[in-house]
Amino acid sequence: MKNTLIILLLVVVAVLAFFLIRREKPTERRKSTEPYVTVSPVDRAGKSIKTRGCEARLGRDNKVCVISIEYLRDMISGSKPDEAIEVRHKDTILWVSWNGETLDVQPLKAMDCSTQQPVTTVPPLIDRASGSGSAQYAHVSDKPDNDGYCYKTNINVTINGQTIPLDPHLFDGGP
């Protein structure tokens, strides 16, 4: 019962985020929200990498990072740069689809940002993704060993019986 209540609450938050994002004019959104701002943090190797912010941030202290499937598709299509989305310790990542697709978020694997090679000695960035249907969520750990690493995953998106994998990447920017 508790898990159902949490999922229902996250779906309500996602719907509210959707309406908040959609009600702004595109020119205003570019000026006021984080995803259009590219920052260049430093990875574990000391190299500067380009990242993007979450599509929207909600909740207490803006600790809920909303990432829609449409946002990720825009990155893949080239209408937005395909850069790692920067997250912070104890964030909750909420993957959501506004068009009714079913999401299946796979575990995130640590990678060296510069070489794109897997790193196996790093603890997991997030707990196991939870939720079902058009919304899944997970919590970012607060382990300092994760800082400065990139993480890649597959999200299997299913609509009308057809499954398409997306491969977004995240960057753990630290505290």
MDTraj code that builds the backbone (N, CA, C; nanometers):
import mdtraj as md
import numpy as np

residues = "MET LYS ASN THR LEU ILE ILE LEU LEU LEU VAL VAL VAL ALA VAL LEU ALA PHE PHE LEU ILE ARG ARG GLU LYS PRO THR GLU ARG ARG LYS SER THR GLU PRO TYR VAL THR VAL SER PRO VAL ASP ARG ALA GLY LYS SER ILE LYS THR ARG GLY CYS GLU ALA ARG LEU GLY ARG ASP ASN LYS VAL CYS VAL ILE SER ILE GLU TYR LEU ARG ASP MET ILE SER GLY SER LYS PRO ASP GLU ALA ILE GLU VAL ARG HIS LYS ASP THR ILE LEU TRP VAL SER TRP ASN GLY GLU THR LEU ASP VAL GLN PRO LEU LYS ALA MET ASP CYS SER THR GLN GLN PRO VAL THR THR VAL PRO PRO LEU ILE ASP ARG ALA SER GLY SER GLY SER ALA GLN TYR ALA HIS VAL SER ASP LYS PRO ASP ASN ASP GLY TYR CYS TYR LYS THR ASN ILE ASN VAL THR ILE ASN GLY GLN THR ILE PRO LEU ASP PRO HIS LEU PHE ASP GLY GLY PRO".split()
xyz = np.array([
    [0.0820, -0.1185, 0.0000],
    [0.0000, 0.0000, 0.0000],
    [0.0867, 0.1253, 0.0000],
    [0.1970, 0.1205, 0.0783],
    [0.2870, 0.2357, 0.0880],
    [0.3515, 0.2642, -0.0478],
    [0.3958, 0.1599, -0.1198],
    [0.4570, 0.1787, -0.2521],
    [0.3573, 0.2370, -0.3513],
    [0.2327, 0.1927, -0.3446],
    [0.1294, 0.2453, -0.4340],
    [0.1075, 0.3936, -0.4080],
    [0.1072, 0.4321, -0.2824],
    [0.0894, 0.5727, -0.2463],
    [0.2067, 0.6573, -0.2957],
    [0.3282, 0.6055, -0.2837],
    [0.4467, 0.6776, -0.3320],
    [0.4408, 0.6936, -0.4837],
    [0.4052, 0.5882, -0.5538],
    [0.3954, 0.5940, -0.7005],
    [0.2885, 0.6940, -0.7415],
    [0.1743, 0.6897, -0.6760],
    [0.0666, 0.7832, -0.7062],
    [0.1119, 0.9274, -0.6828],
    [0.1818, 0.9518, -0.5738],
    [0.2331, 1.0854, -0.5432],
    [0.3318, 1.1321, -0.6500],
    [0.4213, 1.0444, -0.6930],
    [0.5175, 1.0816, -0.7973],
    [0.4489, 1.1104, -0.9304],
    [0.3461, 1.0351, -0.9633],
    [0.2725, 1.0610, -1.0875],
    [0.2039, 1.1967, -1.0797],
    [0.1468, 1.2295, -0.9638],
    [0.0831, 1.3605, -0.9472],
    [0.1862, 1.4715, -0.9611],
    [0.3037, 1.4537, -0.9012],
    [0.4110, 1.5532, -0.9130],
    [0.4533, 1.5671, -1.0590],
    [0.4635, 1.4559, -1.1293],
    [0.5015, 1.4603, -1.2708],
    [0.3984, 1.5342, -1.3545],
    [0.2720, 1.5103, -1.3281],
    [0.1660, 1.5798, -1.4022],
    [0.1716, 1.7293, -1.3745],
    [0.1918, 1.7655, -1.2483],
    [0.2038, 1.9083, -1.2146],
    [0.3256, 1.9705, -1.2833],
    [0.4354, 1.8966, -1.2877],
    [0.5552, 1.9463, -1.3570],
    [0.5260, 1.9656, -1.5051],
    [0.4537, 1.8722, -1.5633],
    [0.4177, 1.8821, -1.7040],
    [0.3408, 2.0110, -1.7306],
    [0.2394, 2.0378, -1.6494],
    [0.1596, 2.1585, -1.6699],
    [0.2407, 2.2846, -1.6451],
    [0.3302, 2.2800, -1.5479],
    [0.4162, 2.3945, -1.5199],
    [0.5086, 2.4223, -1.6378],
    [0.5680, 2.3181, -1.6934],
    [0.6598, 2.3338, -1.8066],
    [0.5841, 2.3800, -1.9306],
    [0.4683, 2.3206, -1.9575],
    [0.3923, 2.3509, -2.0789],
    [0.3277, 2.4891, -2.0766],
    [0.3002, 2.5437, -1.9577],
    [0.2296, 2.6712, -1.9526],
    [0.3218, 2.7885, -1.9831],
    [0.4537, 2.7702, -1.9677],
    [0.5469, 2.8778, -1.9991],
    [0.5662, 2.8888, -2.1493],
    [0.5922, 3.0083, -2.1963],
    [0.6247, 3.0269, -2.3371],
    [0.7673, 2.9774, -2.3592],
    [0.7971, 2.9178, -2.4753],
    [0.9304, 2.8645, -2.4989],
    [1.0417, 2.9671, -2.4794],
    [1.0197, 3.0915, -2.5181],
    [1.1259, 3.1909, -2.5018],
    [1.1495, 3.2210, -2.3546],
    [1.0438, 3.2196, -2.2738],
    [1.0609, 3.2411, -2.1311],
    [1.1316, 3.1228, -2.0672],
    [1.0973, 3.0026, -2.1112],
    [1.1568, 2.8836, -2.0525],
    [1.3070, 2.8833, -2.0752],
    [1.3517, 2.9227, -2.1909],
    [1.4942, 2.9232, -2.2174],
    [1.5691, 3.0154, -2.1227],
    [1.5045, 3.1207, -2.0791],
    [1.5685, 3.2148, -1.9897],
    [1.5643, 3.1679, -1.8450],
    [1.4635, 3.0864, -1.8095],
    [1.4419, 3.0635, -1.6676],
    [1.4676, 2.9225, -1.6175],
    [1.4814, 2.8220, -1.7026],
    [1.4994, 2.6879, -1.6496],
    [1.6360, 2.6323, -1.6843],
    [1.6752, 2.5330, -1.6095],
    [1.8092, 2.4809, -1.6118],
    [1.8514, 2.4051, -1.7378],
    [1.7646, 2.3283, -1.8073],
    [1.8165, 2.2434, -1.9131],
    [1.8825, 2.3165, -2.0283],
    [1.8517, 2.4442, -2.0454],
    [1.9094, 2.5173, -2.1565],
    [2.0454, 2.5764, -2.1220],
    [2.0882, 2.5601, -1.9977],
    [2.2160, 2.6142, -1.9538],
    [2.3172, 2.5003, -1.9531],
    [2.4221, 2.5149, -2.0284],
    [2.5273, 2.4144, -2.0308],
    [2.6351, 2.4570, -1.9325],
    [2.6730, 2.3659, -1.8448],
    [2.7801, 2.3923, -1.7503],
    [2.8950, 2.2974, -1.7812],
    [3.0128, 2.3278, -1.7308],
    [3.1298, 2.2441, -1.7583],
    [3.1983, 2.2053, -1.6285],
    [3.1464, 2.1031, -1.5605],
    [3.2150, 2.0553, -1.4407],
    [3.3384, 1.9747, -1.4791],
    [3.4134, 1.9337, -1.3800],
    [3.5358, 1.8575, -1.4022],
    [3.5103, 1.7137, -1.3599],
    [3.5521, 1.6176, -1.4442],
    [3.5350, 1.4765, -1.4100],
    [3.6504, 1.4291, -1.3222],
    [3.6515, 1.2992, -1.2924],
    [3.7546, 1.2415, -1.2053],
    [3.8950, 1.2582, -1.2608],
    [3.9068, 1.2642, -1.3924],
    [4.0385, 1.2784, -1.4562],
    [4.0813, 1.4245, -1.4641],
    [3.9983, 1.5161, -1.4133],
    [4.0319, 1.6580, -1.4167],
    [3.9974, 1.7258, -1.5479],
    [3.9273, 1.6539, -1.6349],
    [3.8893, 1.7109, -1.7637],
    [3.7515, 1.7742, -1.7543],
    [3.7348, 1.8859, -1.8220],
    [3.6076, 1.9566, -1.8246],
    [3.5121, 1.8837, -1.9188],
    [3.3876, 1.8626, -1.8735],
    [3.2877, 1.7978, -1.9583],
    [3.1639, 1.8865, -1.9636],
    [3.0913, 1.8776, -2.0726],
    [2.9675, 1.9548, -2.0860],
    [2.8514, 1.8731, -2.0323],
    [2.7698, 1.9385, -1.9520],
    [2.6508, 1.8735, -1.8977],
    [2.5312, 1.9655, -1.9151],
    [2.4126, 1.9108, -1.8942],
    [2.2882, 1.9869, -1.8973],
    [2.2185, 1.9640, -1.7649],
    [2.1309, 2.0556, -1.7315],
    [2.0513, 2.0395, -1.6108],
    [1.9325, 1.9489, -1.6370],
    [1.8612, 1.9184, -1.5318],
    [1.7377, 1.8410, -1.5443],
    [1.6370, 1.9238, -1.6228],
    [1.5436, 1.8566, -1.6852],
    [1.4398, 1.9267, -1.7605],
    [1.3592, 2.0164, -1.6673],
    [1.3325, 1.9675, -1.5486],
    [1.2632, 2.0476, -1.4468],
    [1.3092, 1.9981, -1.3107],
    [1.3063, 2.0859, -1.2133],
    [1.3376, 2.0502, -1.0741],
    [1.2189, 2.0896, -0.9885],
    [1.1793, 1.9976, -0.9008],
    [1.0616, 2.0178, -0.8165],
    [1.0927, 1.9808, -0.6725],
    [0.9951, 2.0081, -0.5869],
    [1.0020, 1.9604, -0.4499],
    [1.0866, 2.0456, -0.3587],
    [1.0967, 1.9971, -0.2374],
    [1.1750, 2.0658, -0.1349],
    [1.3209, 2.0731, -0.1785],
    [1.3771, 2.1900, -0.1752],
    [1.5162, 2.2157, -0.2161],
    [1.5432, 2.1726, -0.3603],
    [1.4392, 2.1633, -0.4430],
    [1.4535, 2.1219, -0.5836],
    [1.5284, 1.9904, -0.5987],
    [1.4998, 1.8933, -0.5140],
    [1.5714, 1.7662, -0.5149],
    [1.5067, 1.6603, -0.6037],
    [1.3980, 1.6933, -0.6745],
    [1.3384, 1.5986, -0.7699],
    [1.3761, 1.6447, -0.9098],
    [1.4528, 1.5623, -0.9788],
    [1.4991, 1.5907, -1.1149],
    [1.4052, 1.5192, -1.2110],
    [1.3254, 1.5957, -1.2851],
    [1.2301, 1.5380, -1.3804],
    [1.2977, 1.5292, -1.5168],
    [1.2983, 1.4089, -1.5740],
    [1.3548, 1.3862, -1.7066],
    [1.2484, 1.3148, -1.7893],
    [1.1951, 1.3847, -1.8873],
    [1.0920, 1.3210, -1.9708],
    [1.1566, 1.2464, -2.0869],
    [1.0854, 1.1459, -2.1336],
    [1.1317, 1.0687, -2.2486],
    [1.1409, 1.1600, -2.3709],
    [1.0503, 1.2556, -2.3808],
    [1.0532, 1.3504, -2.4926],
    [1.1816, 1.4336, -2.4902],
    [1.2268, 1.4729, -2.3719],
    [1.3518, 1.5480, -2.3552],
    [1.4699, 1.4646, -2.4056],
    [1.4702, 1.3361, -2.3698],
    [1.5780, 1.2467, -2.4146],
    [1.5716, 1.2251, -2.5658],
    [1.4513, 1.2119, -2.6205],
    [1.4380, 1.1958, -2.7655],
    [1.4878, 1.3201, -2.8395],
    [1.4637, 1.4399, -2.7818],
    [1.5158, 1.5632, -2.8419],
    [1.6678, 1.5622, -2.8453],
    [1.7307, 1.5035, -2.7437],
    [1.8770, 1.4922, -2.7428],
    [1.9240, 1.3983, -2.8540],
    [1.8534, 1.2875, -2.8698],
    [1.8918, 1.1892, -2.9712],
    [1.8708, 1.2449, -3.1118],
    [1.7615, 1.3196, -3.1314],
    [1.7315, 1.3725, -3.2643],
    [1.8229, 1.4880, -3.3034],
    [1.8914, 1.5466, -3.2056],
    [1.9814, 1.6578, -3.2358],
    [1.9201, 1.7947, -3.2132],
    [1.7925, 1.8009, -3.1718],
    [1.7332, 1.9320, -3.1481],
    [1.7813, 1.9910, -3.0147],
    [1.8386, 1.9074, -2.9289],
    [1.9083, 1.9524, -2.8076],
    [2.0420, 1.8787, -2.8050],
    [2.1471, 1.9404, -2.7508],
    [2.2765, 1.8702, -2.7439],
    [2.2655, 1.7432, -2.6594],
    [2.3331, 1.6371, -2.7027],
    [2.3333, 1.5105, -2.6302],
    [2.4461, 1.5142, -2.5277],
    [2.4166, 1.5733, -2.4135],
    [2.5152, 1.5875, -2.3064],
    [2.4615, 1.5187, -2.1821],
    [2.5524, 1.4838, -2.0914],
    [2.5121, 1.4187, -1.9672],
    [2.4255, 1.5133, -1.8844],
    [2.3240, 1.4583, -1.8216],
    [2.2371, 1.5364, -1.7333],
    [2.2989, 1.5303, -1.5940],
    [2.3241, 1.6471, -1.5367],
    [2.3923, 1.6527, -1.4080],
    [2.2936, 1.6360, -1.2934],
    [2.3261, 1.5430, -1.2029],
    [2.2459, 1.5203, -1.0834],
    [2.3352, 1.5373, -0.9608],
    [2.2730, 1.5504, -0.8467],
    [2.3433, 1.5743, -0.7206],
    [2.3061, 1.4674, -0.6174],
    [2.3858, 1.4607, -0.5113],
    [2.3579, 1.3667, -0.4022],
    [2.2149, 1.3818, -0.3522],
    [2.1539, 1.2698, -0.3233],
    [2.0199, 1.2599, -0.2647],
    [1.9088, 1.3159, -0.3532],
    [1.9370, 1.3433, -0.4814],
    [1.8297, 1.3793, -0.5743],
    [1.7407, 1.2572, -0.5948],
    [1.6167, 1.2815, -0.6315],
    [1.5285, 1.1769, -0.6814],
    [1.5122, 1.2031, -0.8301],
    [1.5445, 1.1043, -0.9112],
    [1.5278, 1.1177, -1.0555],
    [1.3918, 1.0596, -1.0909],
    [1.3123, 1.1374, -1.1613],
    [1.1798, 1.0925, -1.2046],
    [1.1790, 1.0919, -1.3568],
    [1.1805, 0.9700, -1.4152],
    [1.1680, 0.9550, -1.5593],
    [1.0194, 0.9445, -1.5884],
    [0.9718, 1.0210, -1.6846],
    [0.8286, 1.0235, -1.7104],
    [0.8025, 1.0366, -1.8599],
    [0.6910, 0.9800, -1.9035],
    [0.6478, 0.9951, -2.0420],
    [0.5132, 1.0640, -2.0415],
    [0.5015, 1.1668, -2.1233],
    [0.3748, 1.2408, -2.1318],
    [0.2821, 1.1807, -2.2375],
    [0.3312, 1.0848, -2.3168],
    [0.2520, 1.0313, -2.4271],
    [0.2063, 0.8879, -2.4057],
    [0.2111, 0.8378, -2.2837],
    [0.1564, 0.7058, -2.2532],
    [0.2483, 0.5888, -2.2763],
    [0.3750, 0.6122, -2.3082],
    [0.4665, 0.4999, -2.3244],
    [0.4913, 0.4321, -2.1897],
    [0.5251, 0.3042, -2.1948],
    [0.5641, 0.2300, -2.0756],
    [0.7158, 0.2337, -2.0664],
    [0.7675, 0.2645, -1.9472],
    [0.9116, 0.2798, -1.9278],
    [0.9673, 0.1647, -1.8454],
    [1.0890, 0.1240, -1.8797],
    [1.1628, 0.0241, -1.8029],
    [1.3064, 0.0735, -1.7939],
    [1.3421, 0.1347, -1.6800],
    [1.4755, 0.1922, -1.6608],
    [1.5695, 0.0831, -1.6114],
    [1.6767, 0.0615, -1.6842],
    [1.7770, -0.0386, -1.6501],
    [1.8793, 0.0217, -1.5528],
    [1.9582, -0.0628, -1.4848],
    [2.0594, -0.0104, -1.3924],
    [2.1603, 0.0802, -1.4646],
    [2.2088, 0.1804, -1.3914],
    [2.3085, 0.2729, -1.4465],
    [2.4480, 0.2167, -1.4213],
    [2.5299, 0.2170, -1.5242],
    [2.6661, 0.1670, -1.5138],
    [2.7631, 0.2845, -1.5141],
    [2.8599, 0.2806, -1.4225],
    [2.9595, 0.3872, -1.4135],
    [3.0551, 0.3810, -1.5316],
    [3.0901, 0.5010, -1.5829],
    [3.1833, 0.5116, -1.6946],
    [3.2790, 0.6272, -1.6686],
    [3.3987, 0.6142, -1.7188],
    [3.4913, 0.7264, -1.7173],
    [3.4414, 0.8256, -1.8221],
    [3.4187, 0.9492, -1.7824],
    [3.3592, 1.0486, -1.8731],
    [3.4470, 1.0742, -1.9954],
    [3.5770, 1.0729, -1.9760],
    [3.6688, 1.1069, -2.0850],
    [3.6843, 0.9942, -2.1860],
    [3.7013, 0.8719, -2.1358],
    [3.7304, 0.7594, -2.2251],
    [3.6069, 0.6797, -2.2639],
    [3.4951, 0.7002, -2.1929],
    [3.3716, 0.6243, -2.2126],
    [3.3916, 0.4749, -2.1865],
    [3.4932, 0.4409, -2.1045],
    [3.5181, 0.3020, -2.0674],
    [3.4493, 0.2722, -1.9343],
    [3.3971, 0.1498, -1.9175],
    [3.3298, 0.1140, -1.7917],
    [3.4257, 0.1205, -1.6721],
    [3.3718, 0.1594, -1.5574],
    [3.4461, 0.1613, -1.4322],
    [3.3711, 0.0677, -1.3383],
    [3.4386, -0.0348, -1.2900],
    [3.3685, -0.1363, -1.2117],
    [3.3847, -0.1188, -1.0614],
    [3.4747, -0.0355, -1.0157],
    [3.5005, -0.0228, -0.8721],
    [3.4162, 0.0845, -0.8048],
    [3.3269, 0.1467, -0.8775],
    [3.2468, 0.2562, -0.8248],
    [3.1130, 0.2026, -0.7744],
    [3.0680, 0.2478, -0.6552],
    [2.9368, 0.2023, -0.6068],
    [2.8248, 0.2512, -0.6971],
    [2.7078, 0.1863, -0.6920],
    [2.5959, 0.2287, -0.7779],
    [2.5565, 0.3739, -0.7515],
    [2.5178, 0.4444, -0.8587],
    [2.4744, 0.5837, -0.8466],
    [2.3350, 0.5926, -0.7865],
    [2.2473, 0.5014, -0.8277],
    [2.1081, 0.5065, -0.7817],
    [2.0674, 0.3712, -0.7255],
    [1.9605, 0.3743, -0.6463],
    [1.9001, 0.2491, -0.6055],
    [1.8242, 0.1932, -0.7256],
    [1.7666, 0.0783, -0.7101],
    [1.6908, 0.0190, -0.8212],
    [1.5717, 0.1078, -0.8551],
    [1.5504, 0.1297, -0.9846],
    [1.4372, 0.2124, -1.0282],
    [1.3063, 0.1467, -0.9870],
    [1.2132, 0.2281, -0.9400],
    [1.0821, 0.1809, -0.8971],
    [0.9754, 0.2512, -0.9790],
    [0.8536, 0.2073, -0.9614],
    [0.7429, 0.2664, -1.0345],
    [0.7023, 0.1769, -1.1491],
    [0.6011, 0.2209, -1.2210],
    [0.5548, 0.1411, -1.3341],
    [0.4819, 0.2307, -1.4320],
    [0.4544, 0.1744, -1.5480],
    [0.3816, 0.2500, -1.6492],
    [0.4638, 0.3642, -1.7041],
    [0.4088, 0.4845, -1.7004],
    [0.4713, 0.6015, -1.7620],
    [0.5626, 0.6782, -1.6677],
    [0.5871, 0.6264, -1.5483],
    [0.6746, 0.6957, -1.4538],
    [0.7577, 0.5958, -1.3747],
    [0.8883, 0.6233, -1.3668],
    [0.9774, 0.5460, -1.2818],
    [1.0675, 0.6446, -1.2102],
    [1.1117, 0.6074, -1.0917],
    [1.1963, 0.6956, -1.0139],
    [1.3048, 0.6163, -0.9432],
    [1.4099, 0.6863, -0.9045],
    [1.5194, 0.6277, -0.8273],
    [1.5885, 0.7393, -0.7511],
    [1.6592, 0.7022, -0.6465],
    [1.7272, 0.8004, -0.5624],
    [1.8775, 0.7940, -0.5867],
    [1.9397, 0.9106, -0.6014],
    [2.0846, 0.9205, -0.6194],
    [2.1499, 0.9022, -0.4834],
    [2.2561, 0.8228, -0.4795],
    [2.3256, 0.7985, -0.3527],
    [2.3998, 0.9247, -0.3081],
    [2.4453, 0.9228, -0.1854],
    [2.5255, 1.0352, -0.1370],
    [2.6694, 0.9909, -0.1124],
    [2.7143, 0.8913, -0.1886],
    [2.8496, 0.8387, -0.1728],
    [2.9502, 0.9268, -0.2484],
    [3.0486, 0.9832, -0.1792],
    [3.1475, 1.0682, -0.2464],
    [3.2288, 0.9934, -0.3532],
    [3.2346, 0.8597, -0.3450],
    [3.3081, 0.7815, -0.4451],
    [3.2455, 0.7924, -0.5836],
    [3.1182, 0.8340, -0.5914],
    [3.0494, 0.8484, -0.7202],
    [3.0800, 0.9808, -0.7889],
    [3.1245, 1.0794, -0.7131],
    [3.1441, 1.2141, -0.7665],
    [3.2403, 1.2146, -0.8849],
    [3.2005, 1.2871, -0.9887],
    [3.2871, 1.3043, -1.1045],
    [3.2819, 1.1924, -1.2064],
    [3.1941, 1.0953, -1.1872],
    [3.1799, 0.9877, -1.2843],
    [3.0544, 1.0082, -1.3683],
    [3.0576, 0.9557, -1.4893],
    [2.9401, 0.9529, -1.5746],
    [2.8734, 0.8171, -1.5576],
    [2.7447, 0.8122, -1.5843],
    [2.6679, 0.6892, -1.5736],
    [2.5801, 0.6781, -1.6961],
    [2.5702, 0.5568, -1.7484],
    [2.4898, 0.5342, -1.8674],
    [2.3905, 0.4219, -1.8384],
    [2.2746, 0.4320, -1.8987],
    [2.1728, 0.3297, -1.8801],
    [2.0951, 0.3131, -2.0096],
    [2.0103, 0.2158, -2.0135],
    [1.9123, 0.2016, -2.1199],
    [1.7749, 0.2158, -2.0580],
    [1.6892, 0.2884, -2.1258],
    [1.5492, 0.2951, -2.0876],
    [1.4723, 0.2338, -2.2033],
    [1.4060, 0.1227, -2.1762],
    [1.3248, 0.0590, -2.2786],
    [1.1884, 0.1265, -2.2786],
    [1.1549, 0.1902, -2.3897],
    [1.0302, 0.2645, -2.4043],
    [0.9390, 0.1830, -2.4950],
    [0.8208, 0.1460, -2.4441],
    [0.7279, 0.0633, -2.5208],
    [0.5993, 0.1403, -2.5457],
    [0.5602, 0.1453, -2.6725],
    [0.4313, 0.2026, -2.7100],
    [0.3756, 0.1199, -2.8252],
    [0.2500, 0.0854, -2.8144],
    [0.1815, 0.0029, -2.9151],
    [0.2575, -0.1259, -2.9442],
    [0.3148, -0.1871, -2.8410],
    [0.3838, -0.3144, -2.8563],
    [0.5252, -0.3050, -2.9122],
    [0.5702, -0.1883, -2.9481],
    [0.7050, -0.1713, -3.0026],
    [0.7955, -0.1121, -2.8952],
    [0.9116, -0.1768, -2.8726],
    [1.0064, -0.1307, -2.7714],
    [1.1269, -0.0660, -2.8383],
    [1.1601, 0.0532, -2.7903],
    [1.2743, 0.1290, -2.8426],
    [1.3653, 0.1618, -2.7251],
    [1.4952, 0.1248, -2.7326],
    [1.5855, 0.1611, -2.6232],
    [1.6408, 0.3028, -2.6403],
    [1.6439, 0.3773, -2.5316],
    [1.7115, 0.5072, -2.5266],
    [1.8320, 0.4899, -2.4343],
    [1.9388, 0.5629, -2.4577],
    [2.0582, 0.5457, -2.3740],
    [2.1086, 0.6778, -2.3163],
    [2.0318, 0.7365, -2.2257],
    [2.0761, 0.8629, -2.1665],
    [2.1941, 0.8428, -2.0734],
    [2.2671, 0.9510, -2.0485],
    [2.3754, 0.9438, -1.9518],
    [2.3645, 1.0575, -1.8520],
    [2.4092, 1.0276, -1.7302],
    [2.4030, 1.1213, -1.6194],
    [2.5444, 1.1483, -1.5713],
    [2.5620, 1.2582, -1.5017],
    [2.6902, 1.2921, -1.4412],
    [2.6669, 1.3245, -1.2947],
    [2.7408, 1.2600, -1.2044],
    [2.7268, 1.2870, -1.0619],
    [2.8130, 1.4060, -1.0268],
    [2.7475, 1.5211, -1.0099],
    [2.8181, 1.6447, -0.9811],
    [2.8544, 1.6630, -0.8356],
    [2.8168, 1.5699, -0.7499],
    [2.8573, 1.5789, -0.6103],
    [2.7483, 1.6314, -0.5187],
    [2.7907, 1.6852, -0.4045],
    [2.6961, 1.7257, -0.3002],
    [2.5933, 1.8276, -0.3440],
])
top = md.Topology()
chain = top.add_chain()
for i, resn in enumerate(residues, 1):
    res = top.add_residue(resn, chain, resSeq=i)
    for name in ("N", "CA", "C"):
        top.add_atom(name, md.element.get_by_symbol(name[0]), res)
traj = md.Trajectory(xyz[None], top)
